[in-house]
Amino acid sequence: MHSTGKIFYSEEGNSTNSLICLHGIGGDDKSFEPQLKNLSSKYRVISWNMPGYKGSKTLENYSFENLCYSLNEFLSDLKIYNTTLIGQSIGGMLAQEFFFRYPNKVNSLILIATTSAFGGKDQSFKKEFLEKRLKPLSLGKTMKDLAKSFVPSILAHPASQNVINSAIQSMENIPAETYKKVISCLVTFDRYHDFSKINIPCCLISGSEDNNSPSKTMKKMSDKLSDCKYYNINNAGHLVNLESPKETNEIIVEFLENLTLKSLNQEN
């Protein structure tokens, strides 16, 4: 584990081409372990722990604006001035938000199991969602209790026991106060009307069995973009890159290699 002083992170590979991995609400740097292990021969792969996770300094005011500020500071500390962001779930939302706030620092986006806005057309949906997610904690349940019941519900049926155990371990280690802050932050996300303005190459990856970020939603998102590749992985749930690491990694490598070829062709 590495640290900038404020953010703890995992890193593999020493390429000049960096991939910054941004995990979901129930995850941490280990959520991208298959990418850290298997993409590092070609890329510098960095998986951060979001503020408040695994020793990373938390935010007093948890908002997407402040998360973007933390991510920008993190990249500056690592002397990374242009990169590819790989975001899963809320990490994908953060990747989008970061692009809109710091467009010159992102050369491509890989968005996994995410959406362009938090669901629901009115405040009642958000209120019900918050109550459902936070009520167990107010009733005395622990994060370990939440993890054991929640993680299996977001995975596809074929998910291995190793994937289940790893995801549970990540979630049960999240401080309850951090979890509450991040859940409350999640429901504020809305880039629905801005999404089509993303003008850099994008790769969208969904899981066919994901009910949180349905494949039909991600397909509609991809149709809004001028430069986008969309992939739907069969028999995968919300933790697509953990459940189907081989397919996910192949998609990522193909997408990035095609960008390199395109760039070389334009130069010539």
N, C-alpha and C positions, 0 to 999 in steps of 0.2 A: 504494500500500500504506500502511495506517495501522498504528499501534502504540499499545498502552496502556503500553508499557514491558516487559511480560511476554509479551503476545500480539500477533502480527501478524495483520492481517485486511484484507479488502476490504469496501468499503461503497458503496452507491449509494442514492439517494433520500433525501428528508427528511420523510417522513410521520411522524406520531406513532405509527402502527402499525408495529411492527418484526417482522421475520422473521429468526431466527437460524439460519444454515445450518451443519450439522455434518457434515463429510465422513467418508469411509470410510478404512480403513487405508492404501490405496494412493493416496489423494487429497490434496488441499490446498484452499485457498480457491478455486482455479480450477475445482474440481469442480462448483461451482454458478454458473459463468459465465453460462449461459443464464437463470438466475433473477435474477442481479445485473443483467443488461442489460435484461430484459424485464418484470420485476415492479416495478422501482424507480419507475415512474410512479405507482403506487398505494401502495407500501409502502417503508419503510426496510429495505433488504435488506443483511444483514451476514453475511459468510462468514468464519469464523475459520480459523486454522491451529492445529490441535490442538497441545498442548505437545510440543516437540521437532521440529515441522514448520516449515520456511521461516523460521527465525529466532525462533520462539516458544520461550520458556524451557522446557526439558524438566523432567520430574518425576524426582526421585530414586527415588521409589517409584511405579511406574506401576500405578495401580489405578482402578477406576471411582469409588471414593469420592474419590480425589484429583483425578480428572478433573472430577467434579462441583464440587469445591471451586474448581478453576481456572475453570470456566465461570461459577460464581456470582460470583467475583471480577471476571471479565471483564465480566459484565453490570452489576455495581455500578460499575465504572470508567466504563462508558458511560452510567450513570444510567438504565438500563433495569430497571424493577421488575416488569414483567409483559409476557410476550411469547409469540409462537408459535415453537416449535422445529421446524425441518425437519431430520430426520436420515436419512442414507443409510448402510446397512450398520452398522458399529460406531457411526457417528454416531446412528443410530436407537436403538441400545442405550443410548448415553449419554443421549439425550433421555428415554427411559423412566426410566432410573436417576435423572436429575435431577428428574423429576416426583415420584418417590417421596421424594426427599430435600428438595426445595424446592417443594412443591405450590402454594404461593401465588404463585409467580413465573411459572407457566406457564398460559396461558389456553386453548391448544389444541396438539395434536401432529400433525405430518405425518410419518409414518414411511414411508420408501422402501426397498424391498429389504432388509428387516431381519427379525429374529426376536426372540422374547421370551426366548430362552435359547440358549446355544451348543449345537449339536447333539451327540448322543451320550448314551447312557444310563449309560455308565461311563467310568472314567478312561482306559481303553485307547484309546478314540477320540481323546481330547484329546492323549494322548501321541503317537499316530501322526500326528495333524494337525500338532503342533508339529515333529516330526521332518521331516515332508515339506516344511513351509514353510521351516524354518531350515537344513536340510541343505545346500542349494546355497551358502549363505553360508559355512558351515563348510568347504566344499570349495573356497573361493576365488572363487566367483562374486560379481559386483558387483550393486548394486541396478539398474544399467542392464541387466545380463543378465537379472535376475529380471523386470523390467518388460516387456522385449521378449517373453518367453515367457508371462508370466502374464496380462497385460492382454487380449490377443486371446481367451484362453480363457474370460473371464467376460462377453464381449460377444456379442450376437446377431449372426447372419450379416450382416444388412443394415447394421451399424454403418459409418459413413463413415470414410474415412481420416483426416479431421480429428479425429474423436472418438478414434480409436485413437491418433493421435500425441499429442493433448493428454493423454490418460490415461497414456500411457507417460512423457511428460515429467514429469507430477506424481509418478509413482511412483519414477522413477529419481533424483529429487532428495532422496528421504527418506534421512536418515542411517541407515546399517545398524543402529547401536545402538538408535536410536529404533524402527525396524521390529521388531527382536527384542523390545523391551519391550512394544510394542503387541500383537503377536501373542500373547505370553504373557498379557497382560491379557485379551484377547478370550475365551480359553477359560474364564475365571472367571465370565462373565456368566450369570446365571440369575434371571430374573423371571417364569418360567413360571407359577408358582402365584399370583403377585401381579398378573399382567397384567389380569385381569378387574376389578381394583379401580381401574383408571384411570377416573376419573369426570368427565373433561373431554372436550369434542368432539375426535374423532380422525379423521384421514384416512389410510388405508393404501393405498399404491401399490406394485404388484408388476409385474415384467416377465414375460411369458409364457415367455421362454426363459432365465430365471434359474435356475440350478441351485444357487446358494449360498443363496438365500432363495426357495425355490419358491413359486409363486403359490398352490398348495393350502395351504401352511403359513400364508401371510399371510391367506388367506380364513378359515381356522380361527381365527386371531388376531382378525380383525374380528368374528367371530360371538360372541366372548366379551365384547365391549364394548357398553355400553348406548347410547352415542352415537357411532356410527362410520359413515363412508362408506368403501367399499372399491372400488378400481379396479384392473383388470388391463390393462396396456398390451401389445397384441400386438406381436410382433417386436422386443421389447426384452429385453436381458439384465440383468446386475447393476447397470450404471451407467444406470439408467432415465432419470434426469433429464437426462443428457448425450446419451443415445442418442435419446430422444424428447422433446426440450425443449418443443415446441409443445403436445403432449398433456398433459405434466406441468404446464406453466404454466396451461393452461386448467382443469385439475382443481383446482389450488391456488387460483386466483382464484375459481372457482365455490364451493368449500368455504368460503373466508373471507367471501365476499359473503353467502352464506346465513347464516353466523354473525352477521354484522352485521344482516341483516334480522330474524333471530330475536330478537336483543337489542333492536332498536327496537320490535318488536311486543310484547315483554314489558314494556317501559317504558310503552307506551301502553295 
